[in-house]
Amino acid sequence: MNAANEVANAAFRNKQISFLQIEDIVISAVHTVAYQAVNTVQDLIDADRWGRDFAYQQIQGANQ
């Protein structure tokens, strides 16, 4: 969930979300993700993309 954290932190620094929303986004990602084994580099890339996409969606929802 490092990817979600990176996106949320960037959004905070860009004044798109509050500091406390960082934690909300990361916790929500942790509770939503479907856990699966990472056996290949592509699995890792896919997991990273999922975390980033999830965080972007949460930020967009927070700003509407």
N, C-alpha and C positions, 0 to 999 in steps of 0.2 A: 504494500500500500504506500510505498515510498513515492510512487508516481502521483497518487492522489494528493499526498502531502506537498509535493513540489508545486503542483498546480494551484492548490489552495494558498500556499505561501506567496506565490507570485500574484495571485488575485488580491491578497491582503496588501502587499506592497504597492499594488496599482490602485488601491483604495476602492476595490470592487466589492469586498466583503469585510466584515469586522474580524478582529483578532480571534474572538471566540468562535466564529464560524469555521475557522480552520479545523478545530477539533471536531465539530459537528460533521463536517464533510468526510474527514478521515474515518471517524467511527461509523458513519453510515456506509462507507465503502467496505469496511471490514465486515459489517453485518450483512451486506448484500452480496458480496463476491461468492461465486461457486468455487470452492477450493478444489484444486486438482494438482496432480504431480507435475513438476517441471522437469522434463526429461531432455529437452532440446533447447537450443538457443531460440528457436521460433516460439516455443512455449513461453519463454521468458519475455520475448518481444510482445507476444499477444497479451500476457498478463499486464505488462507495463501500459500498453495501449488501452486496455480495459480500464485500468485505474485512472488514467488521464481523461478518457472520455467520460467516465462516471463523474469525476470532479468537475469537468467543464459543464456537464448537464446540471449539476447541483448549483453551481455558481450562476448559471443562466436563470434557473428557477428562483434563486434568492434575489435576483435583480428585476424580477417582473412584478 
